[in-house]
Each structure stands twice: as structure tokens, then as C-alpha cells.
């Protein structure tokens, strides 16, 4: 006679019941706590890398390109002024330099050095010039990131408010007007649906903005569906970007606002933290977009039908990118495209805020289950425990938007400059802003009378 495997009262049966009860309790408790612990969802399988290897090591970039941003080459210095902290993007208008700081103020930088004063400063191996700042406007309760001037109208990408504008922005009576903070999208409400329904979707993290020179449409990036968090009387933008990176869900979007129709639509989706944006300044034939978490610079072609159309796009009709540069050594931020006077060609300057975090490299090397466990744990722990962005590297990627040929201006050690988030070309200089720094970095692209020396960036490599 066969003895039952689990007899009433047996230890095995008791243990089995305990396991079943614990599993059931764990399931229901986890289901209740999931929205609290992971309010923006669990980590998902990350999209395929734009390029393999998926990133370039800091050491290889340091060996391949010169350390041009180091102070010792006498072409770089810091511009300091009251209230300049957190000016992520700088822009120019009528031969004047402006910034948007972390207090949501529009300020102008004045008392900049003349070429002679600049030369004296650099030859004396000084590294700081004290400028003056003039606050022109308080922009509200948000956190402005990107700014673009078209005519005398300033367009602002505010991570909290959305896309705003200030007409006659240099006048005291100018008002901050909200243009858009939501987009219209076509979506299948149910999996079995064969038709699309128009719904609205909020813009939760507007990051950068530009204006088409032909159509005058406003193009902007919506980085993620994780909104910034207000903490300690400041907007914490980095935490949202860290959560987005850990989650791995490509939720970034490239959007377009049509001032004639008042409609905002999505042109492209599934970007891994869409960040900087620039438009072809001649014919509006393409957009350059940086993908921070994807470590890539992308190019979206604007066809005649896209530029003339006012209809919403279905997900199948979204623009697909051409990869200009991928596998970057760090996280790209804002991009600025200008014509090089010497070669008469267009160059795009992409700020690289920091090199790839060690924890990012670590989880990429793990099997998916272990990777998922690590990422989930990091999403749950208090934000103070999350690793900070490394400051060992910062640089400017200089890329040809047509051929994709590129080079780097860099401080591979992060000793002199760090955390750069934008590079604005003005008067043959790069003005480099930052999300957190209390200074603006300045680099002379081609200083008059300069010649290679023993410590010239043309001959020198950097130690790490």
C-alpha cells in the first residue's frame, strides 16, 4: 500500500501550507506596496544599445583626444557672477549674453572681459573673471532649463511648467505665457482596438526647445514621464533622471507645437531621456536630439509632408532616428549648432555632463534577473543613498550633423571644469553652462595670436 506523500499533520504538509500562506501574503502585500515603493513602475528590459560596445571608456577618450579644457593651456577660464548658479543653458540676443538660473530668473551677464583683458587674465594664469549679472525677470515657480530666442520672443522649456514664452522679453512689462503643457496623441485604448482614439498626455519634463526657421513651429523634448520633485526648497531634476535610467523604460519624446493651430503633437517616441534639441538653421530639414541614457546623438529628418502636415501621427508614423554618434563616454545634454566661419560648415556642440556611472556599467554586465534585482533595489532605497553623478570627466562633443564626423574638447579628469550641460558659441568662444555649477566655463575656440606651446592642447594628453 502506497503511503500518501503528505499525511494529515505531517511536517511536510505543515511546511507546504506555511509556504503557500507566505507566498499569498507576500503577493497581496507586494501588490499593495508596489505603488508606494515603485510609483513609476518596475524596471523593464532596456532597449537595445544604439551601438556596441554601448559606451566608450573614459581612459580611451582621454588618450585619443587632447585635454583642451584644462586651465593650463590658457584658453579656458571661469566666469563668475551673483545668481549665476544652475544656469543650465546660455543664449545670446543682439550681442548680449543671457542665462536661466535655478531660481527661475532670466538674467543677463554684463561686464564681460574685453579681448585684451581676457588675454591678460590667461597669460597671468588666472582662472576666474568676475562679471556682473542683471536680473530681468522672475519666470515663476518652475525650473527653466532650455531657452531659445526667435525675433524678440524668448521660448523657455520649463521642466515643471512646460513650454512658455516671453514676448519682448527684454522689457520689464513682458509676461510669462504658457504655450503648452500637454500633447495630443493617437492611442489604442484596448489591445483589440483596430482604431486610434485621440487623447491628451501631459508634458512632465520639458527639457530643451528650438524654433524652425521656415515653419516657425516650436520643437521641444519631453525627457521622461517622471516629473521633477520639489525638495528642500529646490526642484530636484537629477533624481527623476536617475529613476528614469534605473527603470529603463524609454519614455522620452520629441514634440512639436504648431502656433497656427495651437496643436501639440508627438513626432518621435521611445527615447531614453530625450534631452537637448537643435534644428537645421538653414532649411529646417532635420532635428538633432541628444539621448542622455542612450549615450547617443540622433538625427530626425523632417520631410516636406511632416513640415506641412497638421495631423496627429500614429505610433507607426513616428519619425525614426539616424544615429549620428553613439557609444559616448558619458551622458550627453544640450546641443547647439552653428556655422563655422572658417569652413562655412555647420558644427554641433554637445555637452557631456559626466562619464558613465560605475553602477550603470555594473548592472549592464549582470544577467537580466540580477540586473533587475539591483535596479529595483536602487529604485526603492532613499534618494540620498543613490550614487551621485561622477565628476571625473566632462567634455564637449563637436559633431558634423551631415557626416557624423566628430571630435572632443574635454577635461578628462574633471579637475578644472565639471558638470557641463550646454555649450553656446558666441564671439568665437564657447560659453558652457551647468545645472549645478556657480560659474560659466569659457573656452576660446581660436584665440588671436595663440600658438602651440609645450603644454598646448595640440600636443598634450591628460593623466586620469
C-alpha positions in Angstrom: 0.0 0.0 0.0 1.4 3.4 -1.1 1.8 5.9 1.7 0.5 9.4 0.8 3.3 11.9 0.4 1.6 14.4 2.6 -0.2 12.9 5.5 -2.5 14.9 7.7 -0.4 16.6 10.5 2.9 15.7 8.8 5.7 18.2 8.9 5.9 18.4 5.1 2.2 19.3 4.9 2.6 22.0 7.6 5.6 23.5 5.8 3.8 23.4 2.5 0.9 25.2 4.0 3.2 27.8 5.6 4.9 28.4 2.2 1.6 28.8 0.4 0.3 31.2 3.0 3.5 33.2 3.0 3.5 33.4 -0.8 -0.1 34.6 -0.8 0.5 37.2 1.9 3.7 38.3 0.1 1.8 38.6 -3.2 -1.0 40.7 -1.7 1.3 42.8 0.4 3.6 43.4 -2.5 0.6 44.3 -4.7 -0.5 46.9 -2.1 3.0 48.3 -1.5 4.1 48.3 -5.2 2.6 51.7 -6.0 4.2 53.1 -2.8 7.7 51.7 -3.3 7.7 51.9 -7.1 5.3 54.7 -8.1 6.7 55.0 -11.6 6.7 51.2 -12.3 9.2 48.4 -12.0 12.4 48.2 -14.1 11.9 46.8 -17.6 14.2 45.2 -20.1 16.3 48.1 -21.5 16.1 48.9 -25.3 18.9 47.5 -27.4 22.0 49.7 -27.4 22.4 52.1 -30.4 25.9 50.7 -30.8 28.2 48.0 -29.5 30.2 48.5 -27.4 27.4 50.5 -25.7 29.8 53.1 -24.2 33.4 54.3 -24.7 35.7 54.2 -21.7 36.9 57.5 -20.2 40.5 56.3 -20.5 40.3 55.6 -24.2 38.8 59.0 -24.9 41.4 60.7 -22.8 44.2 59.0 -24.8 42.6 59.7 -28.2 41.7 63.4 -27.7 43.5 66.3 -26.2 42.6 67.8 -22.8 41.8 71.2 -24.3 39.6 72.4 -21.5 42.3 72.3 -18.8 43.3 75.7 -17.4 47.0 75.1 -18.1 46.5 75.7 -21.8 45.4 79.3 -21.2 42.3 79.0 -23.3 39.8 78.3 -20.5 38.6 80.2 -17.5 35.5 80.6 -15.3 33.0 83.4 -15.4 31.5 84.1 -12.0 28.6 86.4 -11.2 26.0 86.7 -8.5 22.9 84.5 -9.1 24.5 82.5 -11.9 24.2 79.1 -10.2 22.3 76.5 -12.1 22.3 78.3 -15.4 22.0 75.1 -17.5 21.6 76.9 -20.8 23.0 80.2 -22.0 21.8 82.1 -25.1 22.6 85.3 -27.0 20.5 88.1 -28.4 21.6 91.3 -30.0 25.2 90.8 -28.9 24.2 90.2 -25.3 24.5 87.0 -23.1 21.6 85.6 -21.1 21.0 82.7 -18.8 18.2 81.0 -16.8 19.2 80.2 -13.3 17.9 77.7 -10.7 15.8 80.4 -9.0 13.8 80.6 -12.3 15.3 84.0 -13.1 16.1 85.4 -16.5 19.4 87.2 -16.1 21.9 89.0 -18.3 25.7 88.7 -17.8 27.5 92.0 -18.2 30.9 93.4 -17.6 32.5 90.6 -19.6 36.2 90.9 -20.3 37.5 92.6 -23.4 39.9 90.5 -25.6 42.8 92.4 -24.1 41.6 91.8 -20.5 40.9 88.2 -21.4 44.5 87.8 -22.8 46.0 89.4 -19.6 43.9 87.1 -17.4 45.0 83.9 -19.2 48.7 84.9 -19.6 48.8 85.5 -15.8 47.4 82.0 -15.3 44.3 83.4 -13.6 41.2 81.2 -13.9 38.3 83.4 -12.8 36.7 86.6 -14.2 34.1 88.3 -12.0 31.3 89.6 -14.2 28.0 91.3 -13.2 24.5 89.8 -13.5 21.3 91.8 -14.1 18.0 90.0 -13.3 15.5 90.9 -15.9 12.5 88.7 -15.0 11.2 86.2 -12.5 9.8 83.4 -14.5 7.5 81.8 -12.0 7.5 78.8 -9.7 9.1 76.3 -12.2 12.6 75.3 -13.2 13.7 76.7 -16.6 16.2 74.5 -18.5 16.3 75.4 -22.2 15.9 78.8 -23.8 15.7 79.9 -27.4 15.2 83.4 -28.9 13.2 83.9 -32.1 12.9 87.5 -33.0 12.3 89.3 -29.7 10.4 86.3 -28.2 12.1 84.0 -25.7 10.8 80.5 -25.6 11.6 78.5 -22.4 11.5 74.8 -21.8 10.5 74.6 -18.1 10.8 71.2 -16.5 7.8 71.9 -14.3 5.5 74.3 -16.2 6.0 73.1 -19.8 6.8 75.4 -22.8 6.5 79.1 -22.0 7.2 82.3 -23.9 8.0 85.9 -23.2 7.3 88.4 -26.0 9.6 91.4 -25.9 11.5 89.6 -23.2 13.9 92.4 -22.6 11.1 94.7 -21.5 10.0 94.9 -17.8 6.4 94.6 -18.8 6.8 91.3 -20.7 4.7 88.5 -19.3 5.3 84.8 -19.0 2.8 82.9 -21.1 2.2 79.2 -21.1 2.2 77.8 -24.6 1.7 74.2 -24.0 2.0 71.6 -21.2 0.3 68.7 -22.9 0.3 66.9 -26.2 -2.4 65.2 -28.3 -1.6 61.6 -29.2 -3.4 58.8 -31.1 -3.7 55.7 -28.9 -5.4 52.4 -28.9 -7.3 52.3 -25.7 -7.6 48.5 -25.8 -5.3 45.9 -27.3 -8.1 44.6 -29.5 -8.9 48.0 -30.9 -8.4 48.5 -34.6 -8.8 52.2 -34.5 -7.0 55.0 -32.7 -8.5 57.4 -30.2 -7.2 61.0 -29.7 -6.2 61.5 -26.0 -4.1 64.1 -24.3 -0.9 63.4 -22.4 0.9 65.8 -20.0 4.3 67.1 -20.7 6.0 66.2 -17.4 9.7 67.1 -18.1 10.2 69.7 -20.8 13.9 70.0 -21.3 15.0 71.8 -24.4 13.3 74.0 -27.1 14.0 75.4 -30.5 12.1 77.1 -33.3 12.0 76.2 -37.0 13.3 79.0 -39.3 10.9 78.1 -42.1 7.6 76.9 -40.5 8.2 78.7 -37.1 7.0 75.6 -35.4 8.3 75.0 -31.9 10.1 71.8 -31.3 10.9 70.5 -27.8 11.9 67.5 -25.9 9.9 65.8 -23.1 12.5 63.8 -21.3 10.5 61.3 -19.3 7.1 60.6 -17.7 8.7 61.0 -14.3 8.2 64.6 -13.1 10.7 66.7 -11.2 10.4 66.6 -7.4 10.4 69.7 -5.2 12.7 69.1 -2.2 14.5 71.4 0.2 13.0 74.5 -1.5 14.5 73.4 -4.8 13.5 71.3 -7.8 15.4 68.0 -7.8 15.9 67.2 -11.5 18.6 64.6 -11.1 16.5 62.2 -9.1 14.0 62.0 -11.9 16.7 61.3 -14.4 18.3 58.6 -12.2 14.9 56.9 -11.7 14.4 57.0 -15.5 17.8 55.4 -16.1 17.2 52.7 -13.5 13.7 51.9 -14.8 15.0 51.5 -18.3 11.6 52.4 -19.9 12.3 54.7 -22.9 9.6 57.3 -22.2 11.2 60.3 -23.8 9.5 62.2 -26.7 10.2 64.7 -29.4 7.3 67.0 -29.7 6.1 69.8 -32.0 3.8 72.8 -31.2 2.1 74.5 -34.2 1.4 78.1 -33.3 -1.1 78.4 -36.2 -3.3 75.5 -35.0 -2.4 75.5 -31.3 -1.9 71.7 -31.5 1.0 69.9 -29.9 1.8 66.5 -31.3 4.5 63.8 -30.9 7.0 63.4 -33.7 9.0 60.6 -32.1 8.8 58.5 -29.0 10.8 55.8 -27.2 13.8 57.9 -26.4 16.0 57.1 -23.5 15.7 60.5 -21.7 15.4 62.9 -24.6 17.5 66.0 -23.7 19.0 68.6 -26.0 17.5 69.7 -29.3 18.7 71.8 -32.3 17.1 72.4 -35.7 18.7 72.8 -39.1 19.2 76.6 -39.2 19.0 76.8 -43.0 16.2 74.7 -44.4 14.6 73.1 -41.3 15.4 69.7 -42.9 16.3 67.9 -39.7 16.5 68.0 -35.9 19.4 67.0 -33.7 18.4 65.4 -30.4 20.6 64.0 -27.6 19.6 60.9 -25.8 21.2 61.0 -22.4 20.5 57.5 -21.1 21.1 56.0 -24.6 24.5 57.8 -24.8 23.7 58.9 -28.3 23.2 61.9 -30.6 20.3 61.3 -33.0 19.2 63.0 -36.2 15.5 63.1 -37.2 14.7 64.1 -40.8 11.8 66.5 -41.3 10.3 65.7 -44.7 8.1 68.1 -46.6 5.0 66.1 -45.6 5.9 66.3 -41.9 6.6 70.0 -42.0 3.3 70.8 -43.9 1.1 68.3 -42.1 -1.1 69.3 -39.1 -2.4 65.8 -38.5 -1.5 63.8 -35.5 0.8 60.9 -36.1 0.1 57.3 -35.2 2.9 55.4 -33.4 3.7 53.7 -36.7 4.2 57.1 -38.4 6.6 58.4 -35.7 10.0 59.6 -37.1 12.8 57.1 -36.8 16.3 58.4 -36.0 19.5 58.3 -37.8 22.3 57.6 -35.3 24.9 60.3 -35.7 27.1 59.3 -32.8 26.6 56.5 -30.2 28.5 54.8 -27.5 29.6 58.1 -26.0 31.9 58.2 -22.9 29.3 60.0 -20.9 25.7 61.3 -20.7 25.0 64.0 -23.4 23.0 67.0 -22.5 22.2 70.2 -24.6 23.2 70.7 -28.2 23.9 73.9 -30.1 24.5 74.0 -33.9 26.2 77.0 -35.5 28.1 77.7 -38.8 31.8 77.6 -38.6 33.1 80.8 -40.1 36.4 79.3 -41.2 35.0 76.3 -43.0 31.5 77.5 -43.7 30.1 74.2 -42.5 27.7 73.5 -39.7 29.0 72.2 -36.4 27.0 71.0 -33.4 28.4 71.3 -29.9 27.1 68.7 -27.5 27.8 69.0 -23.7 28.7 65.8 -21.9 27.8 66.3 -18.3 29.7 63.3 -16.8 31.2 60.0 -17.7 29.1 56.8 -17.4 28.4 55.9 -13.7 30.2 52.8 -12.4 26.9 51.4 -11.1 25.4 51.7 -14.7 28.4 49.8 -16.1 28.0 47.2 -13.3 24.3 46.3 -13.9 24.8 46.2 -17.7 27.3 43.4 -17.1 24.8 41.3 -15.0 22.4 38.7 -16.2 18.9 40.1 -16.6 17.4 38.7 -13.3 20.3 40.0 -11.2 20.3 43.3 -13.1 16.5 43.7 -12.5 17.0 42.9 -8.8 19.8 45.5 -8.4 17.8 48.2 -10.3 14.7 47.5 -8.3 16.6 47.8 -5.1 18.2 51.1 -6.2 14.8 52.5 -7.1 13.4 51.7 -3.6 16.3 53.0 -1.4 16.2 56.6 -0.2 17.4 59.1 -2.8 20.3 60.1 -0.6 21.7 56.6 -1.0 21.8 56.7 -4.8 25.2 57.3 -6.3 25.9 60.9 -7.4 27.0 61.7 -11.0 30.7 61.2 -11.3 32.8 64.3 -11.8 35.8 62.6 -13.3 35.0 63.7 -16.8 33.4 66.5 -18.7 33.6 67.5 -22.3 32.1 68.9 -25.4 31.4 66.7 -28.4 31.9 68.6 -31.7 30.0 66.8 -34.4 29.2 67.4 -38.1 25.4 67.0 -38.4 25.8 65.7 -42.0 28.7 63.3 -41.9 28.7 62.4 -38.2 32.4 63.1 -38.0 33.3 64.2 -34.5 35.9 65.1 -32.0 36.1 66.1 -28.3 37.1 69.1 -26.3 37.5 67.7 -22.8 38.7 67.8 -19.3 39.0 64.1 -18.8 39.9 64.4 -15.2 37.2 66.8 -14.2 39.7 68.8 -12.2 39.2 72.2 -13.7 35.7 72.0 -15.2 32.9 69.5 -14.4 29.2 69.0 -14.9 28.9 70.9 -18.2 25.4 70.8 -19.6 25.5 73.3 -22.5 27.9 74.9 -24.9 26.8 78.2 -26.6 29.0 79.6 -29.3 29.4 83.4 -29.2 32.2 85.7 -30.5 34.4 82.7 -31.2 34.1 81.4 -27.7 32.2 78.6 -26.0 30.1 79.6 -23.0 29.4 76.4 -21.0 26.5 76.3 -18.6 25.7 73.8 -15.9 22.7 72.5 -14.0 24.6 72.9 -10.6 27.8 75.0 -11.0 28.1 78.5 -9.7 30.1 79.6 -12.7 30.1 79.6 -16.5 33.0 78.0 -18.3 34.6 79.9 -21.2 36.8 78.4 -23.9 38.5 80.3 -26.6 37.8 78.4 -29.9 40.6 80.2 -31.8 42.3 82.9 -29.7 44.1 85.5 -31.7 47.9 85.2 -31.6 47.8 81.8 -30.0 50.5 79.3 -31.0 51.2 75.7 -29.8 53.5 75.6 -26.8 54.9 72.7 -24.8 51.7 72.5 -22.9 49.4 73.2 -25.8 46.3 71.1 -26.2 47.6 70.2 -29.7 50.4 68.2 -28.1 49.3 67.3 -24.6 47.4 64.3 -23.2 45.9 64.2 -19.8 46.5 62.0 -16.8 43.5 60.4 -15.2 
